[in-house]
Amino acid sequence: MIVVLIASFVRFFRFTDYLEFLDDQGRDAIVMKRILIDHDLTLLGPGTSVGNMYLGPLYYYAMTPFLALTYPDPTGPAYGMALLGVMTVALVFILGKEMVGERAAGMAALLYATAPVVVHLSRFSWQPNPAPFFGLLMMWCTYRALKGKTWYWLGVGLSFAVMTQLHYVAMLTLFPSAILFLYDAWKHPKKHTTYTQIALLSALAVLFVFSPLIAFDLRHDHLILKGFQEFLASQHQTSPLLDRTTRFFLDLQGRGLQTIVETLGLPHTTMTDRGVNTLLLVVFIVSAVYIVRQRMKKNKNSTAELILYVWVGMTIIGLCMYRNTVYPHYFAFLFPAVFLVTGMIFSSLASSRKFLVPIVWGVVILIALWNASQLGIWNSKKSDMKLFRTIVQDISSSIKPGERYNLALLNSNREYRAMKYRYFFEVSDKQPQSQYDYMNLDKLIVVVENGEQPLNAPIFEVQQFLREVKKPVLLTKKSYQGKIIEVYVFSRK
């Protein structure tokens, strides 16, 4: 299929040259390496950016086999993610064809294949990135269940369990799924026993997937539960009802723009014009409602539309309740729904008049080409992994076998534990101490990316060394990329 070839090209083009390998990727690669090489299993996934909470470890175990294919090179999980991205494009067409028709699914798949935010999240390894795949599976299982194949609700429960391991915002899918499940159960009163069994099995699946986190929490004085409670408390609003209502409707517009218009890639044409983007959002909503109305007039089944609209609508409303910044990866599970609705809108327009078919396809192709031209693969910053390897080779000569050493990083992102550098030291023959162990070091390697003086940095990783070593000796200082990056090696003596 041509769309799959296009999706493969934009996801694998100059893959290692432009591969994103930042602090999160370094952290994940270290955990996978320890699972693979050191057989050090983990109960935890990464910590969340908001609140003292942790995700589950499912992503680590799923991606470790891909690391095994390229180890010690850390690109394996990124290849796995890109492959999953291509599979998602194929499934948008295959599963979408069953839900919304072949033409709508084809248009949706083409737009999905080249959408900048979707392609970007498909080209590197990160915990939230598989969410579109499982979000699509969850919607399709819901569709099958509402079409009479009741046990597909168990697939909905399993997909939900996996998605909530990838990002907790995916818990928003519980509400549309629960509403549709209860609606289906209400329509089939003679199957209440079956629906009860499915609900119990789905709950057990969620508990099973979360069992590592539950075990950790029980062993560590409910650390994660307390973090979740603190997060919920931070979201509580005390402002007057009128202010909250006004804020909600303003957020409704903003979240709608973000989840629909920006996901489709259209803001690249009107980045400075919120009014135009709002108009596009209104056109999208009105068109979607019009499709349902027309199908109801013709007495056509609108199961797919019901699922897609409930998902999109309730996710946007749920995001309005969230008081922090929302990033695209938070609602990545919604990407396929947005494109399937868009495909339906274009397909409905094409079906209204025969002469419109080539015109509508032309518009879809032009949007896809425009989005493809905006992709970062044409002008991205080169990957720094080659630089990281060079630094490890240069600095390793300053470390004697058996010496206790650790790393610190000074940059604008506050990535103090230097995880993107640490991975390459970790797979060398002179491994550093754990990122949590800065006591009794013989040497400290400080990587500076922001021009700061290393010994003046008020961070624990540096200050702990200075508390123990009053007058550290500078053994080595090396500069890279025209002194943009400087690496210092300090010793006790």
Beta strands, then each sheet from edge to edge (+ up, - down):
strand 1: 405-410
strand 2: 443-448
strand 3: 473-480
strand 4: 485-491
sheet 1: 1+ 2+ 4- 3+
end
